[in-house]
Amino acid sequence: MITDFITIELTLPGSVRELHQSIEQQLRTFGEPLRWAITRVNSQTVEVEAVVTRE
């Protein structure tokens, strides 16, 4: 099992529910998310730092 620290940037959606779903979906392309946090927000994007595992 490999553990990676990643940073992604996403377009800010219209609702919190959409944001959560979008973050989870994007993180799963890198592996299984262990934890994630929103680290930066501006008027159009959010930055997320996460720890993911993969085989």
C-alpha positions in Angstrom: 0.0 0.0 0.0 1.3 3.4 -1.0 0.3 6.7 0.8 0.4 9.9 -1.2 -0.1 13.6 -0.2 -1.8 15.4 -3.0 -3.2 18.9 -3.7 -6.0 19.6 -6.1 -7.8 22.7 -7.2 -11.5 22.6 -8.1 -14.0 25.1 -9.5 -16.3 26.3 -6.7 -19.8 24.8 -7.3 -23.1 26.3 -6.3 -23.7 24.3 -3.0 -21.8 22.7 -0.2 -23.2 19.3 -1.1 -21.9 19.6 -4.7 -18.6 20.7 -3.3 -18.3 17.7 -1.1 -19.3 15.3 -3.9 -16.9 16.9 -6.3 -14.0 16.7 -3.9 -14.6 13.0 -3.1 -14.9 12.2 -6.8 -11.7 13.9 -7.8 -9.8 12.4 -4.9 -10.9 8.9 -5.8 -9.1 9.2 -9.1 -5.8 9.2 -7.1 -6.8 6.5 -4.6 -8.8 6.0 -1.4 -9.0 9.2 0.6 -7.9 8.9 4.2 -8.4 12.6 5.0 -8.8 15.9 3.2 -9.0 19.5 4.0 -10.0 22.7 2.2 -6.9 24.9 2.5 -7.7 27.9 0.3 -10.9 29.4 -1.2 -11.2 32.3 -3.6 -14.2 33.6 -5.5 -14.0 30.8 -8.2 -11.8 27.9 -6.9 -11.0 25.8 -3.8 -7.8 24.1 -3.0 -7.8 20.8 -1.3 -5.0 18.9 0.4 -5.5 15.2 0.9 -3.8 12.0 2.0 -4.8 9.0 -0.2 -3.8 5.4 -0.3 -3.4 3.1 -3.4 -2.1 -0.4 -4.1 
